[in-house]
Amino acid sequence: MDDSPLAAASAAASSPILELRGVSKKFGHVQALLDADFALLHGEIMALVGDNGAGKSTLIKVIAGAHQPDAGEVRIDGHAVHLPNPRARLSRSAERWRRTAAS
């Protein structure tokens, strides 16, 4: 096993900075998301496309913290998080970027 800083940076770059695992969300009888998975790597640019009613907006609102998932988990830097609102999610993201900028 390589313990060099380069190996650690490479491993970090290959780990998702944001990940959703098995996320589901219902609004009454409407299943907006069912078992959705999503991963975003550091430096990656992602496009989210799909038909009307496919759950794109709901997925983004779960990521932003505007909606809480009914099932599944949101992970930031490999850690499961439950952030009750967008302000908490933004605060967590700002903390991550401050740590990244300082290193």
C-alpha positions as CSV (number, residue, x, y, z in Angstrom):
1,M,0.0,0.0,0.0
2,D,1.3,3.4,-1.0
3,D,1.1,6.0,1.8
4,S,2.5,8.9,-0.2
5,P,0.7,12.2,-0.5
6,L,0.3,11.7,-4.2
7,A,-1.5,8.3,-3.6
8,A,-3.7,9.9,-0.9
9,A,-4.6,12.7,-3.3
10,S,-5.4,10.2,-6.1
11,A,-7.6,8.1,-3.8
12,A,-9.4,11.3,-2.6
13,A,-10.0,12.3,-6.3
14,S,-11.5,9.0,-7.1
15,S,-13.9,9.1,-4.1
16,P,-17.2,11.0,-4.6
17,I,-17.4,14.3,-2.8
18,L,-21.2,14.0,-3.1
19,E,-23.1,10.8,-3.2
20,L,-26.8,9.8,-3.0
21,R,-27.5,6.1,-2.4
22,G,-30.9,4.6,-2.8
23,V,-32.7,7.9,-2.4
24,S,-36.5,7.8,-2.6
25,K,-39.0,10.7,-2.3
26,K,-42.8,10.6,-2.4
27,F,-45.3,13.5,-2.5
28,G,-48.6,12.0,-1.5
29,H,-49.2,9.1,-4.0
30,V,-46.6,10.4,-6.5
31,Q,-43.3,8.6,-6.4
32,A,-40.9,11.4,-7.5
33,L,-37.7,9.4,-6.9
34,L,-37.3,5.7,-6.4
35,D,-34.0,4.2,-5.3
36,A,-31.9,6.9,-7.0
37,D,-28.1,6.8,-7.0
38,F,-25.9,9.7,-7.9
39,A,-22.2,10.3,-7.4
40,L,-20.0,13.4,-8.1
41,L,-16.3,13.3,-8.1
42,H,-14.0,16.2,-7.3
43,G,-13.5,18.4,-10.4
44,E,-16.3,16.6,-12.3
45,I,-18.9,18.5,-14.3
46,M,-22.3,16.7,-14.3
47,A,-25.4,17.2,-16.5
48,L,-28.7,16.0,-15.2
49,V,-31.1,15.4,-18.1
50,G,-34.4,13.6,-18.5
51,D,-38.0,13.8,-19.5
52,N,-40.6,16.0,-17.7
53,G,-41.6,14.4,-14.5
54,A,-38.5,12.2,-14.3
55,G,-37.4,13.6,-10.9
56,K,-34.6,16.0,-11.8
57,S,-35.8,18.9,-9.8
58,T,-36.6,16.6,-6.8
59,L,-33.1,15.2,-6.9
60,I,-31.5,18.6,-6.9
61,K,-33.8,19.7,-4.1
62,V,-32.7,16.7,-2.0
63,I,-29.0,17.6,-2.8
64,A,-29.7,21.2,-1.8
65,G,-31.5,20.1,1.4
66,A,-34.8,21.7,0.4
67,H,-36.4,18.2,0.5
68,Q,-35.5,15.4,2.9
69,P,-35.4,11.9,1.3
70,D,-37.9,9.4,2.5
71,A,-35.3,6.6,2.1
72,G,-31.7,6.3,1.3
73,E,-28.8,8.5,2.3
74,V,-26.8,11.6,1.2
75,R,-23.1,11.4,1.7
76,I,-20.6,14.2,1.6
77,D,-16.9,13.3,1.5
78,G,-17.9,9.7,2.3
79,H,-19.8,10.6,5.5
80,A,-23.6,10.1,5.7
81,V,-25.2,13.5,6.5
82,H,-28.7,14.6,7.6
83,L,-29.0,18.3,7.0
84,P,-32.4,19.6,7.8
85,N,-32.5,22.6,5.5
86,P,-30.6,24.3,2.7
87,R,-28.8,26.6,5.1
88,A,-27.3,23.7,6.9
89,R,-26.3,22.1,3.6
90,L,-24.7,25.3,2.4
91,S,-22.8,25.7,5.7
92,R,-21.5,22.1,5.4
93,S,-20.4,22.8,1.8
94,A,-18.7,26.1,2.7
95,E,-16.8,24.3,5.5
96,R,-15.5,21.7,3.0
97,W,-14.3,24.3,0.5
98,R,-12.5,26.2,3.3
99,R,-10.6,23.0,4.3
100,T,-9.8,22.3,0.6
101,A,-8.5,25.9,0.1
102,A,-6.4,25.7,3.2
103,S,-4.6,22.5,2.1
